[in-house]
Amino acid sequence: RHALQYVQPGLALVGDAAHTIHPLAGQGVNLGYRDVDALIDVLASARSYGESWASHSVLKRYQTRRMADNFMMQSGMDLFYAGFSNELPPLRILRNMGLMAAQRAGVLKRQALKYALGL
């Protein structure tokens, strides 16, 4: 599940309140930490410019920063779950080929790991 809106005036949803993710790769808490980090950054910036933290326009910046990333990770984990929970021979072959390609991806593999770890 993914909330259609993360914010209303005076309210911001973070972590599992805004989005749920399959526990397959343990990404739920990482996404929650990223949400909190983004919200703190947006609120601190608003404060430095004298903006009300509770205004919809300020909180909407948090939503804009986090929604696409959360949706992408959620969709990726759903795809992994579907791919790894199915033993159809063609899917198993594609899965194995994908794992071999990922193992040899070098820089892309490191970037994906950094992203998954929130670094």
N, C-alpha and C positions, 0 to 999 in steps of 0.2 A: 504494500500500500504506500501511496505517496500523496501527501496533502496537495490539493490544488493551489492553495495559498498558504504560505508560511507565516504571514503577518496580517495583523489588523492594527488599527491605532492602539498603542499601548500594550501590544501583545506580540510575541515572537515564538514560534514553535522551533525547537531544536531537537536533534537526535531522533529517537524513536517516536517522539510526538509528531514529528514532521514526515518521517519516512521509516519504513521498516525494510529490512534486507535479510535475505536468507543467511543463516549463520555459517554457511559453508566455509567461508574464508575468514571469519572473525572480523569483518569490516564494519560492523555496526557501531562499535565504540569509536573506531577511527573517524567515521563520518560524523559522529556526535562531537568529537573533539574539534574537528574542522569547523563544524557549525558554530560552536562556542567561540572559537578563535576569530572567525569572521564577524560574529555579532559584536564581540568586544572591540574589534578594530573599527567597525562601523560606528558604534556608540562613542568611542573615544574621539574619532574624527568629527562626529557631529558636535560633541561637547566643545572641541577646540574652535569650532566655527560658531558657537553660540546657538546651535539648533536644539530643539527639543528632542530628547532621545525617544519620546513616545510618539512622535509624529509618524504618520503613515509613510511619508516620503523617505524619512530616514530608515525606517525598518524595511522598506521595500528594497533598499540597497543591499541589505543582508540577504534577502530572498533572491535577488538577482545574482549575487555572488555564489550562492550555494545550491540553488535548485537544479541547474543543469548537471553539475558535478555529481550530486546525489543520485539523480536519475540515471546518469551514465553508469555509475558503480552498481546501482541496483539492477539495471538491465544486464550488465555484464555478469553479475553473480547469478541471475536467473538463467542466463544462457549457459554458464558453466554447470549449474545444477541440472538443467535439461540434458546437456551433453554427457555428463558423467553418471546420470541415473538411468540411462537407457543403454541397453546391450544389443540393439539392432546392429548386425554386422557392418552395414555401410557407415553408420554413425560411429561405431567403434574404430573403424579404419580412419575416418576423418579426425577423430579425437586423437588417435595415436600420431597421425601425421602432424597435427597441430602442436602436440607436445614436443615432438622432435624438432619442429621448426622453432618453437619458443626456446628450446634448450640451446639452439645455435644462434640466437638472435643478438647476442653480445650487448651492444649499447641499448637497443630497444628493450631487452630483458631487464637491464639495470634500471632504465627509466620506469618501466612498469612496476618493478619492485619498490622503487622510491615512491611512486604514486600510491601504491597500495599501503605502504607504511606511513604515508602522510608526511614524507620528508620533502 
